[in-house]
Amino acid sequence: MAIRGVAIGKLNQYAAIDEAIRTAQFVRNKCVRFWIDNRGVGQKDLYRHSTALREEFAFVKDLNSSACQASVERAYSAIARFYDNCKKAVPGKKGYPTFKKNRRSVEYKVSGWKLSETRKQITFTDKKGIGKLKLKGTWDLNFYQIDQIKRVPLIHRADGYYVQFAISADNKVDAAPAGKTVGLDVGLKEFYTDSDRRTEPNPKFYRTSEKQLKFRQRRVSRKKKGSANRKKAINRLGRVHLKISRQREEHAKKLARCVIQSKCDSFWRNLIGRFQASVE
């Protein structure tokens, strides 16, 4: 289960977050390079290589050790996926591990951070200088114990910085089974068609925003490479893409809830109807 909150800080704190993200990317890429040069190494060997990097580079040592371990796990995840695709003889490209250029997140595990008593602030305790950030969101973290929080990713998006909390929790929903299986076929023309031949139209969020995307892309192309104005134009373009991504995500979640609830509601309506008929 993941909970997201907006991280509110100062410009120097945002710069520190970006530096931590670059360091995590550096560790991941170095681990991929170590695997390329030494085929057959495992995850433990990559952990040892990360320790050597911390001794060699001061800026890597400034990053919390658990964040370095998370970067190693990202690198090995790509390596393991490549091996798995090769074993399964997946057609086409097998997903050979590549170097990342523009990572936008750094992930802490159970150390390197501390929540305030009110759970409205989080302090990162490594030497990157992030310090204390205010959390703005709708979720109440007081509902969960600290030991339930397993990972804390810091993410840089086009519209700001976010903190996510990966929480180990059991979500139990008391709902009687409808006793009916429903199949959903996702397509391009219709968003989905179920086994009862009911369809949901495709909202086509990308198509509706295509004009605005082209406008923002032209603005980027007209700016001088490396200039501050180009960075601003890229950020505005990223915001449009981010809006489309969130529209798609929320639309899918809303429809998933509607499908589940409609089937449960139909179950109860049928059950009540049978009960009334038997009483009469």
N, C-alpha and C positions, 0 to 999 in steps of 0.2 A: 504494500500500500504506500502510495507516495502523496505527500502533502507539499504544496508549493506556497511560498510567501515572497513578497517583494522585499528586496534588501535596499534599505535607504541609508546612504552614507554620504561622505564628502568626496570631492574629486581625487584627493590623494589616496583615499581608500579604494576607489574604483581602479585607480592606476595599480594599486597593490594587488587587487584581484586579477587584473589582466596579467600582471607579472607571474602570479601563481599559476594561472592557466598556461602561460608560455612554458613555465618550468615543467608542468605535468606533461605537456606535449613533447618537450625535450627528452624527458625520461622515457616516454613511450617509444619515440622514434629511435633512441639509442638502443632500447631493448630489441626492437625489430632489426636494427643493423647488426647487433650481436648475434641474433639468430641466423641472419643471412650468412654471416662470416663463420658461424659454428653450427652447422646443421646438426640436428639431433639433440640440442640442449632442451631441457625441460623448464618448467615454471620455477623450480627451486634455483636453477642456474641463473635465471633472469632476476630473481630476488637478490642473489649474491652480486650480480652485476649492478643492480640498483644501489646496493650498499657501497660498492666501489665508486660509483658516480658521486655519491654523497661525500666521500672522502676526497675526491678529485676536484669537485666544483663547489665553491662556497654557496652559490645561489641555489644549488640543488639541496644542500644541507639546510638552508633556511626554510625549505618547505617541510611540512610535517611528514614524518616517516610513513604514516598510514596513507597519506595522499600519494606518496611515491609508490607504495605497494599497490594502490588502486590503479595507477598508471601502468605498472607491470602487468596487472591482471587484464587490463584492456589490450595490451600488446599480445599477451598469450591467448586471449580469447580469439583474436584475429588469426593467430597461428593455428590454434586448435580447429577453428572453423575451416581453414584451408585444408588441413589434413583430413577432416571429416568429409569434405566434398570430394577429395581425391579418392578416398576409400569407397564412397558411394557412387563413384563414377558419374557425378553430376555433369550433364552436357553443358558445353560452352566453357566460359571462364570459371575457374575454381575459387576465385577470390583470394589471389595471392596477396599476402600482407604488404601494405604500402605505407609510405610515410605520410603523416598528417601535417597539413600546412596551416589550417585555420581552425584549430580546436576552440571551442567556446565554453568549456567547462573544466573544472577541477573538482575531484571527488575526495572528500575526507571520509574516514571510517568512524571508529568509535572514539578516536582521540583527535586532538588538535582544535577542538571547539568546546564551548561551554555556553549553555543557556542561562539566562537570568531567572530569578525566582518567579517573575511574572510571565516568563516564556514569551516576552515581547521583544527581547533583544538576544542577539547571539554574538559571542566574542570568539574570534579565531586567535589561538594562542601561539602559533608558530612565529617565525621571525620574518615573515613576509610583510608585516606591518598593516594587515587588514584591520585588526582591532575589532571594535564593537560596532555592530550594524543593527539598525532598527528593523523589525519585521512587521510588514503590513499584509494582512490576509484575513480570510474569513474563517480559517480553521483554528480551533482552540487546542493548542498543544498541551494544555494542562490535563487534558483527558487521557494522555498517554504517559507512561513512565519513561524515564531517561534511558533505561536499559533496553527499551523497545526500539529505540532509534539506532539503526544499524549503519546507515550511510547518510552523508550530508553533502550533496553536490552543490557547488556554486556555479551558476550559469549566467553567461553574458548574452543577452538577446538584444535585438535591435531597439527595443523600447525600454531597456533598463537591465538591472541585475536581479537575479532571483536565487533564493535558497530553497532547495528541496529536501524533504526529510523522508527517507525510506524507512518505513515503520513496519515492524513485524507484529501483525495483529490478525486475530481471527474475526472475520465479519460473518455473522450468522443472520440470515434473513428467514424469519418464520413465514413460510408460504407453502400452502398445500400444492402438490403437483397437479397440473391440469390433466394429466393422463393422456396428453396428445403431443405428438412430435410434429414440429413445424420445420420445413426446409426453406432456406433463403438462398436465392441465386442473385449475386451482386453483378451488375452489368454496367454498360456505358450509357445506353439510352435511358434505361430506368435505373434508379439507385438500387432497388432490389425488387424481386418478384418472389412471393412466398408460394408454398405448396398449395394454397387455396386460390392461387391465381390473382391475388391482390398485389398491386404494384404501388411503388412510391416513386414519384418523379425525381429526377436528378437535379439538384439545385444549380449545379455548374458554377461554383463560386469563382473558379479561375477564369471562366469565360466572361463573367460579369465584371471582373476586375481587370480584364486584359487591356482595355484602353488606358487605364491608369498605370498599369505596369509598363506599357510601351512608352508612355510619357516620362516616367521616372528613369527608364533605361536610356532614353535619349539624353536626359539631363546628365546622367553619369558619363556617357560617351563624350559629351561636349566639354567636360571639365578636364583640366590638366592633371596628368597622373602624378600622384604624390602630394597634391595640394589639399589644403583644408576643405575647400569647397567640394572637391571630389569625395572626400570622406563623408561630408554631410549628405551629399546626393546618394551615396551608397547606403547610408543609414536610412534615408527616406524610402529607398527602394526595398530595403530589408523589412521595413515596417509593413509595407503592402504585402509582401510574401508572408510575413508573420500573421497578419490579419486573415489571409486566406487559409493558412494552416489551422488557425484556431476555429474558424468557421466550419471547416471540414470536421474537425475533432468534436466540436460541440454538437453538430448535426448528427454525427454517427452515434454519439452517446444518447442523445434525445430519442432517436429512433429505436435504439436498443431497449431503452426503458419502456417506450410505448409498446413495442412488440411483446415484451415480457409481461407487462401489466395487463395488456388486452387479453392475453391468453389466460392469465390468472382470473381476471374479472369474468371472462366467459365461463370458466369452470364454476365460479361461485354462482353466477346467474343460472346456469343449468342445474346446479345442485338445489338452489332455492326453488326453482320451478318444479323440480321433481318432488320436493317436500310439500309444496302447496297442493300439487295434484293429489298426493297421497292423503293429505288431510281432508280435502274436499270429498 
